[in-house]
Amino acid sequence: MNVLGFDYGSRHIGVALGNRLTGTARPLGVATNGSSGPDWERIEQWIRDWQPEVLLVGLPLTLDGQEQSASRGARAFAAALIKRYTLPLHLVDERRSSIEAARRFAQRRAAGVAKKKHAADIDAVAAEVITETWLAYPT
């Protein structure tokens, strides 16, 4: 009943694990991304470890719901995931996920659970938000 959620970015891809039974998610980590593409070995390891039934990719939209340049990158990453893993994949509207991820990361820092040096992990927290959004309203 596992799902993996991805927050695609041109430098980092945040990854979160969700559970359809509990409706909860947690950050797993961040894979690098760059001119040579995503760190497919790291992504493959998460897929092997967690054996998700569904993959989720956040789709960055403008506040009024329009696609933007970042949407193309997320869609291309989603297409590559489908081609590699042949798992069901859903694009998830990620509007305001960055704001919620920043809020959660700040709360975790205040509670002593996260440290400033782990700021790159905010992408994994954004993936957690994306995953929770889909778990609350699966398509």
Phi and psi in degrees as a GROMACS rama.xvg file:
@    title "Ramachandran Plot"
@    xaxis  label "Phi"
@    yaxis  label "Psi"
@TYPE xy
-84.1852  149.365  ASN-2
-131.084  148.971  VAL-3
-113.794  130.435  LEU-4
-110.972  141.705  GLY-5
-124.177  135.094  PHE-6
-108.506  97.8072  ASP-7
-75.2422  134.082  TYR-8
-142.417  160.217  GLY-9
-69.1645  -19.64  SER-10
-114.665  -31.6999  ARG-11
-137.11  148.216  HIS-12
-123.246  111.228  ILE-13
-77.4562  144.894  GLY-14
-131.913  137.012  VAL-15
-133.705  152.243  ALA-16
-105.384  129.692  LEU-17
-120.392  155.789  GLY-18
-124.416  123.028  ASN-19
-70.2413  -28.6685  ARG-20
-71.2932  -45.0036  LEU-21
-88.7551  -19.5652  THR-22
71.8733  21.5029  GLY-23
-114.715  163.819  THR-24
-142.989  158.178  ALA-25
-147.066  148.476  ARG-26
-67.4473  140.985  PRO-27
-102.648  -40.9178  LEU-28
159.096  -165.469  GLY-29
-129.947  133.451  VAL-30
-101.68  143.232  ALA-31
-74.6391  158.457  THR-32
-146.515  148.407  ASN-33
-174.106  -156.184  GLY-34
-63.2367  -27.9559  SER-35
-90.7144  3.84785  SER-36
97.8789  -177.633  GLY-37
-66.9749  159.082  PRO-38
-77.1817  83.5351  ASP-39
-64.9166  -29.085  TRP-40
-62.6036  -43.614  GLU-41
-66.8872  -43.5067  ARG-42
-62.3731  -43.64  ILE-43
-58.9698  -40.0524  GLU-44
-62.4909  -44.3697  GLN-45
-61.6277  -41.228  TRP-46
-66.0609  -41.5103  ILE-47
-64.4413  -44.8245  ARG-48
-65.2516  -41.9538  ASP-49
-104.551  -12.202  TRP-50
43.0213  62.0065  GLN-51
-68.6305  151.206  PRO-52
-87.6091  -25.7484  GLU-53
-140.928  144.825  VAL-54
-111.777  144.263  LEU-55
-126.272  138.779  LEU-56
-129.807  127.417  VAL-57
-67.467  134.25  GLY-58
-107.365  109.117  LEU-59
-73.5991  119.681  PRO-60
-120.709  158.689  LEU-61
-70.9663  166.442  THR-62
-58.3066  -27.4972  LEU-63
-92.5531  12.3861  ASP-64
87.6467  10.9812  GLY-65
-90.0864  151.125  GLN-66
-72.825  157.04  GLU-67
-137.288  -179.288  GLN-68
-58.9841  -37.5274  SER-69
-65.3407  -23.7065  ALA-70
-63.4966  -37.1148  SER-71
-62.7747  -42.9558  ARG-72
-62.796  -43.0859  GLY-73
-64.3936  -41.2237  ALA-74
-65.7113  -39.8477  ARG-75
-65.5108  -40.5364  ALA-76
-63.3733  -43.0057  PHE-77
-60.1998  -43.3585  ALA-78
-62.8502  -39.0653  ALA-79
-66.8028  -38.6847  ALA-80
-61.87  -45.6477  LEU-81
-60.2638  -44.1219  ILE-82
-64.6498  -39.9041  LYS-83
-76.4225  -37.6844  ARG-84
-117.726  -9.33042  TYR-85
44.3907  41.3978  THR-86
-105.817  154.178  LEU-87
-58.3712  139.538  PRO-88
-134.149  138.457  LEU-89
-125.392  136.374  HIS-90
-86.2797  136.442  LEU-91
-121.111  126.383  VAL-92
-57.3512  118.695  ASP-93
-108.655  20.8229  GLU-94
-55.5725  133.826  ARG-95
70.4974  4.00573  ARG-96
-66.3021  -34.0878  SER-97
-65.6052  -38.101  SER-98
-65.5116  -45.4793  ILE-99
-65.5728  -38.6417  GLU-100
-64.3293  -42.0744  ALA-101
-62.9552  -39.9948  ALA-102
-63.4831  -46.1832  ARG-103
-64.27  -41.5313  ARG-104
-63.5717  -41.661  PHE-105
-62.3469  -41.5522  ALA-106
-62.1724  -41.6467  GLN-107
-67.9148  -35.6555  ARG-108
-65.8932  -43.9848  ARG-109
-62.3559  -32.72  ALA-110
-84.0879  -3.82108  ALA-111
82.3992  8.34853  GLY-112
-83.7632  -30.1936  VAL-113
-124.978  153.622  ALA-114
-118.047  156.233  LYS-115
-55.7393  -36.5726  LYS-116
-66.0251  -12.2186  LYS-117
-95.2475  21.902  HIS-118
-58.5874  -28.4876  ALA-119
-62.8289  -23.6885  ALA-120
-68.0412  -8.49037  ASP-121
-60.7985  -27.7525  ILE-122
-66.5294  -35.4603  ASP-123
-70.0778  -34.3586  ALA-124
-67.6504  -37.9207  VAL-125
-62.4239  -39.0608  ALA-126
-64.192  -35.1133  ALA-127
-61.5002  -44.0709  GLU-128
-63.6842  -44.8503  VAL-129
-59.7327  -44.1837  ILE-130
-65.1447  -44.2734  THR-131
-63.5974  -36.0124  GLU-132
-60.1478  -47.1079  THR-133
-67.6178  -40.2721  TRP-134
-61.7504  -34.0695  LEU-135
-73.7986  -31.7457  ALA-136
-137.671  66.3239  TYR-137
-62.6386  147.444  PRO-138
